[in-house]
Amino acid sequence: MAKNKDKSAGDSGEGPVLSEEEWAEFERSFTKESTNSAAYKEPSARQRELTEKWKKEQPKDTGWRTDGARADLNPRSAGGSGRSAGSGSFSGGKRRRPWVRNLVWALVALLATTVIIGGPKLFSSSKSSPSATPDTQVGGAAPADTPSATGAAVSGTSAGAPPAAASPSFTNPDDRYFDGSQSIDWQNNEAGIVPPAAARIGDYSAKTVGDAYAALRQMLITADLDPAVLKGAEPTAAFKLLDPSEGIKQDYEKRVAKPGHDATTDPKAFATRFNPKTTKLLGKTIKVHGAMSAAVDKDGNLIVTGDYSFVYALAPTDGQGLDRSLVRRVWNLEVQPTTAGSGAGYWLSGWWYDIANDKCNVVDGFVNPAFGTYGGVNNGKPLDPYATTAPPSDGGASSGGPSSGSSRAATECDAVKPV
């Protein structure tokens, strides 16, 4: 049958060249390929409407808020393509996404809220902060370890522990070593030796009197306050103010070489010294109380007298503890009419001293506090070391040598109340 169809077609030029099955397969394949590779697609009614509208007026994108014009949705850049001709679709440029701007606005809002809420705390003064550590007030407990009146450390308040009891506060920290002593209100160091205003006395000018006051003050500072002397050095600065012919310096050196208890052999008559091997001073404060005066004696000599007491806070060199010793010193500095204004040295015409809390069974030229031990004192009613008593009437010799000075016998070793 196929041969007949081919023959008749070849004869007349009519009739199908392909069979019905082949033609159907051809139509199916043609339809599928043409659909996939079509260069033109019929736009929808909406696309045609918008295309005609946008030919006359470019579209405007207002985003989700109508707060201003947005960028052109049909950007054209070098090398980029615009809208395809006759296609009804867009290619080439990218549309800006509104979420970027929205994110920026959210961050700005968050920052503004943070400033409004946290700003006052950020710029507030730490002084008004309730969590700040307060300054220690007078009479209050210190936040850190603070020495107590006995020299021990008072621990500050620890976490979770109740506040420590208030410890005494002192303007001068060294006053804790004198707490409980009458000397706590005395002046400190050199401030306690204040000469009166210089004035003319008899035939001696105010200048001569003032110079004698200053010399005696310097001698007392050297003998009883100089740190080097207190540790055993020689009071050289005091001796330089004296007339060398009196021989005080040589007499002192003999006393140091072979110390004794009496007024003629005890070096403590001219200087206060502590043995650094056994005794140390606490702090840098020595309590001082006394007075200075000037008068003309029966021989016409100017006598400047200094009567001062010194209280020392002490501890054993190799241990803990607190003790105090008191040294009272009375010196008479003499100016003779023939030497006044000549620049010659002064004469130490008389001296007297008394020491409270000095071991009597130790003779080494140093002041030796008992530190609670026996110390060789006599039995009997303890004496008050702060009692004001006048020096003996024979407390000095008129222009005599060192051996003519006098002191209360140190061998008495009277018991005294705590200094």
C-alpha positions as CSV (number, residue, x, y, z in Angstrom):
1,M,0.0,0.0,0.0
2,A,2.9,2.3,0.8
3,K,4.3,1.6,-2.6
4,N,1.1,2.6,-4.3
5,K,1.0,5.8,-2.4
6,D,4.6,6.6,-3.3
7,K,4.0,5.8,-6.9
8,S,0.9,7.8,-7.3
9,A,2.6,10.7,-5.5
10,G,5.6,10.5,-7.8
11,D,3.3,10.4,-10.8
12,S,1.0,13.2,-10.0
13,G,3.2,15.2,-7.5
14,E,0.4,14.9,-4.9
15,G,-0.1,12.8,-1.8
16,P,1.8,12.7,1.4
17,V,5.4,11.9,1.4
18,L,5.3,10.8,5.2
19,S,3.0,8.3,6.7
20,E,0.3,9.5,9.2
21,E,2.4,8.2,12.2
22,E,5.5,10.1,11.0
23,W,3.5,13.2,10.4
24,A,2.0,13.1,13.9
25,E,5.4,12.6,15.5
26,F,6.7,15.6,13.4
27,E,3.9,17.9,14.6
28,R,4.6,16.9,18.3
29,S,8.3,17.6,18.1
30,F,7.9,20.8,16.2
31,T,5.4,22.2,18.6
32,K,7.7,21.4,21.6
33,E,10.8,22.9,20.1
34,S,9.0,26.0,18.9
35,T,7.6,26.6,22.3
36,N,11.0,26.3,24.1
37,S,12.9,28.4,21.6
38,A,10.4,31.1,20.8
39,A,12.0,34.6,20.6
40,Y,8.8,36.4,21.3
41,K,6.1,35.9,23.9
42,E,2.7,37.5,23.8
43,P,2.6,40.1,26.7
44,S,-0.3,40.0,29.1
45,A,-3.0,42.7,29.2
46,R,-1.4,44.2,32.3
47,Q,2.0,44.3,30.7
48,R,0.7,46.0,27.6
49,E,-1.1,48.6,29.8
50,L,1.9,49.4,31.8
51,T,4.2,49.5,28.8
52,E,2.0,52.1,27.1
53,K,1.8,54.1,30.4
54,W,5.6,54.0,31.0
55,K,6.3,55.2,27.4
56,K,4.7,58.5,28.4
57,E,5.7,58.7,32.1
58,Q,8.6,56.9,33.8
59,P,7.4,54.8,36.8
60,K,8.1,56.0,40.3
61,D,8.8,53.7,43.2
62,T,7.7,55.2,46.5
63,G,8.5,52.1,48.5
64,W,6.6,51.3,51.7
65,R,6.6,55.0,52.8
66,T,5.8,58.0,50.8
67,D,8.8,60.1,52.2
68,G,10.3,61.2,49.0
69,A,11.3,60.2,45.5
70,R,13.2,57.0,45.1
71,A,15.9,56.3,42.6
72,D,15.0,55.6,39.0
73,L,14.0,52.0,38.5
74,N,15.5,52.0,35.1
75,P,19.1,52.8,35.8
76,R,21.4,53.2,32.8
77,S,25.1,52.7,33.2
78,A,28.0,52.5,30.7
79,G,27.9,49.1,29.1
80,G,24.5,48.3,30.7
81,S,21.3,47.6,28.8
82,G,18.1,49.4,29.1
83,R,14.6,47.9,28.6
84,S,14.6,45.4,25.7
85,A,12.7,46.7,22.7
86,G,9.3,45.2,22.3
87,S,9.9,42.7,25.1
88,G,7.7,44.2,27.8
89,S,10.3,43.1,30.5
90,F,13.3,44.7,32.2
91,S,16.9,43.6,32.0
92,G,20.3,45.1,33.0
93,G,19.8,47.3,36.1
94,K,19.0,46.2,39.7
95,R,16.3,47.6,41.8
96,R,17.3,49.0,45.2
97,R,16.0,47.1,48.1
98,P,14.2,49.1,50.8
99,W,15.4,46.9,53.6
100,V,18.8,48.6,53.6
101,R,17.3,52.0,54.4
102,N,15.0,50.5,56.9
103,L,18.0,48.9,58.7
104,V,19.8,52.2,58.9
105,W,16.7,53.9,60.4
106,A,16.4,51.1,63.0
107,L,20.0,51.5,64.0
108,V,19.5,55.3,64.4
109,A,16.4,54.8,66.5
110,L,18.3,52.3,68.7
111,L,21.2,54.7,69.2
112,A,18.9,57.5,70.1
113,T,17.1,55.4,72.7
114,T,20.3,54.3,74.3
115,V,21.5,57.9,74.6
116,I,18.2,59.0,76.2
117,I,18.1,56.2,78.7
118,G,21.8,55.7,79.5
119,G,23.1,59.2,79.0
120,P,22.5,60.5,82.5
121,K,24.4,57.5,84.0
122,L,27.2,57.8,81.5
123,F,27.9,61.4,82.3
124,S,27.1,61.4,86.0
125,S,29.9,62.1,88.5
126,S,31.4,59.2,90.4
127,K,31.3,61.2,93.5
128,S,27.5,60.8,93.7
129,S,27.5,57.2,92.8
130,P,26.2,55.1,95.7
131,S,28.5,52.3,94.8
132,A,31.7,54.4,94.9
133,T,34.1,53.9,97.9
134,P,33.5,56.9,100.3
135,D,36.4,58.9,101.6
136,T,37.4,58.0,105.2
137,Q,36.0,60.6,107.5
138,V,37.5,61.8,110.7
139,G,36.6,59.3,113.4
140,G,35.5,56.7,110.9
141,A,37.0,53.3,110.1
142,A,39.6,53.3,107.4
143,P,38.9,51.1,104.3
144,A,42.4,49.6,104.5
145,D,44.6,48.3,107.3
146,T,45.2,51.1,109.7
147,P,47.6,51.1,112.6
148,S,45.9,51.3,116.0
149,A,47.1,53.1,119.0
150,T,49.2,50.1,120.0
151,G,50.9,49.9,116.6
152,A,49.0,46.8,115.6
153,A,47.0,46.7,112.3
154,V,43.2,47.1,112.5
155,S,41.8,45.2,109.5
156,G,39.3,47.0,107.3
157,T,35.8,45.6,106.7
158,S,36.0,42.4,104.6
159,A,33.3,41.2,102.2
160,G,30.3,39.7,104.1
161,A,31.6,40.7,107.5
162,P,30.0,43.4,109.7
163,P,31.7,46.8,109.7
164,A,34.7,47.1,112.1
165,A,34.3,49.4,115.1
166,A,35.5,53.0,114.5
167,S,39.2,53.5,115.4
168,P,40.6,56.8,116.6
169,S,41.9,59.1,114.0
170,F,44.8,61.5,114.5
171,T,45.8,64.6,112.7
172,N,49.4,63.4,113.2
173,P,49.5,59.6,112.6
174,D,52.3,59.3,115.2
175,D,49.9,60.5,117.9
176,R,48.7,56.9,118.2
177,Y,51.9,56.1,120.1
178,F,51.0,58.8,122.7
179,D,47.4,57.8,123.1
180,G,46.7,57.6,126.8
181,S,49.6,59.9,127.7
182,Q,49.5,63.4,129.1
183,S,52.0,64.3,126.4
184,I,49.6,63.7,123.5
185,D,48.6,67.4,123.4
186,W,52.2,68.6,123.6
187,Q,53.9,70.2,120.6
188,N,55.8,68.0,118.1
189,N,59.6,68.1,117.7
190,E,61.2,71.6,117.2
191,A,57.7,73.3,117.3
192,G,57.8,72.7,121.0
193,I,60.8,74.8,121.6
194,V,59.7,78.4,121.1
195,P,61.7,81.2,122.6
196,P,60.0,84.3,123.8
197,A,60.2,87.6,121.9
198,A,63.6,89.1,122.3
199,A,63.7,92.3,124.4
200,R,66.4,94.4,126.1
201,I,67.3,93.0,129.6
202,G,69.4,95.1,131.8
203,D,72.5,96.2,129.9
204,Y,72.0,93.5,127.2
205,S,70.4,94.5,123.9
206,A,67.5,92.7,122.4
207,K,69.8,91.3,119.8
208,T,72.1,89.8,122.3
209,V,69.2,88.3,124.2
210,G,67.7,87.0,120.9
211,D,71.0,85.4,119.9
212,A,71.3,83.6,123.2
213,Y,67.7,82.3,122.8
214,A,68.5,81.0,119.4
215,A,71.7,79.3,120.5
216,L,70.0,77.6,123.4
217,R,67.2,76.4,121.2
218,Q,69.7,74.9,118.7
219,M,71.6,73.1,121.5
220,L,68.4,71.5,122.8
221,I,67.3,70.5,119.4
222,T,70.7,68.8,118.8
223,A,70.9,67.1,122.2
224,D,67.3,65.8,122.4
225,L,65.8,65.7,118.9
226,D,68.5,65.1,116.4
227,P,67.9,61.6,114.9
228,A,71.6,60.8,114.6
229,V,72.2,61.8,118.2
230,L,69.2,59.8,119.4
231,K,70.9,56.7,117.8
232,G,74.2,57.3,119.6
233,A,76.1,60.1,117.6
234,E,77.9,62.9,119.4
235,P,76.0,66.3,119.7
236,T,78.7,68.1,117.8
237,A,76.4,71.0,116.7
238,A,75.6,71.8,120.3
239,F,79.3,71.8,121.4
240,K,80.2,74.2,118.6
241,L,78.1,76.9,120.2
242,L,80.0,76.7,123.5
243,D,83.3,78.3,124.4
244,P,85.9,75.7,123.8
245,S,87.8,76.7,126.9
246,E,85.0,75.4,129.0
247,G,85.9,71.8,127.9
248,I,82.4,70.5,127.6
249,K,83.2,68.4,124.5
250,Q,86.2,66.8,126.1
251,D,84.2,66.0,129.3
252,Y,81.4,64.4,127.3
253,E,83.8,62.2,125.4
254,K,85.2,60.9,128.8
255,R,81.7,60.1,130.0
256,V,80.9,58.2,126.8
257,A,84.1,56.2,127.1
258,K,83.4,55.3,130.8
259,P,79.8,56.0,131.6
260,G,78.5,56.2,135.2
261,H,75.3,57.1,137.1
262,D,76.3,60.3,138.8
263,A,76.3,63.8,137.5
264,T,80.0,63.8,136.8
265,T,80.2,60.6,134.7
266,D,76.8,60.2,133.0
267,P,76.8,61.3,129.3
268,K,73.0,61.7,129.5
269,A,73.7,65.1,131.1
270,F,74.5,66.5,127.7
271,A,72.5,64.3,125.2
272,T,69.6,61.8,125.0
273,R,70.7,58.6,123.3
274,F,69.1,55.2,122.9
275,N,71.1,52.0,122.2
276,P,70.2,51.0,118.6
277,K,70.9,47.4,119.4
278,T,68.1,47.2,122.0
279,T,65.7,50.2,121.4
280,K,64.1,51.9,118.4
281,L,62.0,55.0,118.2
282,L,58.4,54.7,116.9
283,G,57.4,57.2,114.3
284,K,59.1,60.5,113.7
285,T,57.5,62.5,116.5
286,I,58.8,63.5,119.9
287,K,56.5,65.3,122.2
288,V,58.0,68.5,123.6
289,H,56.8,70.9,126.4
290,G,58.6,73.7,128.2
291,A,59.6,77.3,128.3
292,M,62.6,79.6,128.0
293,S,63.4,82.8,129.9
294,A,66.3,85.3,130.4
295,A,67.5,87.2,133.4
296,V,70.6,89.0,134.7
297,D,72.2,87.4,137.8
298,K,73.8,89.1,140.7
299,D,77.2,89.2,138.9
300,G,75.7,91.0,135.9
301,N,75.8,88.0,133.7
302,L,72.9,87.3,131.3
303,I,71.5,83.8,132.1
304,V,69.2,82.3,129.5
305,T,67.4,79.2,130.9
306,G,65.6,76.5,129.0
307,D,63.4,74.0,130.9
308,Y,62.0,71.4,128.6
309,S,60.6,67.9,128.8
310,F,60.8,65.4,125.9
311,V,58.6,62.2,125.6
312,Y,59.8,59.4,123.3
313,A,57.7,56.5,122.0
314,L,59.8,53.4,122.0
315,A,59.8,49.7,121.2
316,P,62.3,46.8,121.4
317,T,64.5,46.5,118.4
318,D,63.9,42.8,118.1
319,G,60.2,42.6,119.1
320,Q,56.8,44.3,119.4
321,G,55.6,46.5,122.1
322,L,55.2,50.2,123.1
323,D,56.8,52.1,125.9
324,R,57.6,55.7,126.6
325,S,60.4,57.5,128.4
326,L,60.5,61.1,129.5
327,V,63.6,63.2,129.7
328,R,63.5,66.6,131.5
329,R,66.4,68.9,130.8
330,V,67.3,72.2,132.3
331,W,70.2,74.2,130.9
332,N,71.6,77.6,131.8
333,L,73.4,79.4,129.1
334,E,75.6,82.3,130.2
335,V,76.7,85.5,128.5
336,Q,79.2,87.6,130.3
337,P,79.5,91.4,129.9
338,T,83.0,91.1,128.5
339,T,81.9,88.6,125.8
340,A,78.6,90.0,124.8
341,G,78.4,90.8,121.1
342,S,82.0,89.6,120.5
343,G,80.9,86.4,118.8
344,A,82.6,84.2,121.5
345,G,81.0,80.9,122.5
346,Y,78.5,80.6,125.3
347,W,79.2,79.0,128.7
348,L,77.0,76.2,130.0
349,S,77.0,77.4,133.5
350,G,74.6,74.8,134.9
351,W,72.7,71.7,133.9
352,W,70.1,69.4,135.5
353,Y,68.3,66.4,134.1
354,D,65.8,63.8,135.2
355,I,64.7,60.7,133.3
356,A,61.5,58.6,133.8
357,N,61.6,55.0,132.7
358,D,65.3,54.3,132.5
359,K,66.7,51.1,133.9
360,C,68.9,51.7,136.9
361,N,70.6,48.3,136.6
362,V,72.1,49.1,133.2
363,V,74.9,51.6,133.0
364,D,76.0,52.2,129.4
365,G,75.3,55.9,128.8
366,F,72.0,55.2,127.0
367,V,68.4,55.7,128.1
368,N,67.1,52.1,128.6
369,P,63.3,51.8,128.9
370,A,62.1,48.9,131.0
371,F,59.5,47.6,128.5
372,G,57.6,46.1,131.4
373,T,60.5,44.6,133.2
374,Y,61.8,45.3,136.6
375,G,64.7,47.5,135.7
376,G,66.1,47.8,139.3
377,V,63.7,50.4,140.6
378,N,63.1,50.9,144.3
379,N,59.9,49.9,146.0
380,G,57.5,52.6,147.2
381,K,54.8,54.9,145.9
382,P,55.4,55.6,142.2
383,L,56.2,59.2,141.3
384,D,54.3,61.2,138.7
385,P,56.7,61.8,135.7
386,Y,54.6,64.8,134.7
387,A,54.7,66.5,138.1
388,T,56.2,70.0,137.8
389,T,59.1,70.3,140.3
390,A,61.7,73.0,140.5
391,P,65.3,71.9,139.9
392,P,67.6,71.8,142.9
393,S,68.9,75.2,144.0
394,D,72.4,74.0,143.4
395,G,71.5,73.0,139.9
396,G,74.4,74.8,138.4
397,A,77.7,76.4,139.2
398,S,78.6,80.0,138.4
399,S,81.0,79.8,135.5
400,G,82.3,76.5,136.9
401,G,83.7,73.6,135.0
402,P,81.7,70.5,134.0
403,S,82.4,68.8,137.3
404,S,80.6,71.5,139.3
405,G,77.3,70.8,137.6
406,S,74.7,68.8,139.6
407,S,71.9,66.4,139.0
408,R,69.5,64.5,141.2
409,A,71.3,61.2,142.0
410,A,70.3,58.7,139.4
411,T,71.0,55.9,141.8
412,E,67.7,56.7,143.6
413,C,65.9,55.0,140.8
414,D,62.4,56.0,142.0
415,A,59.5,54.0,140.6
416,V,57.4,56.2,138.3
417,K,53.9,56.0,136.9
418,P,53.5,55.2,133.2
419,V,54.8,57.9,130.9
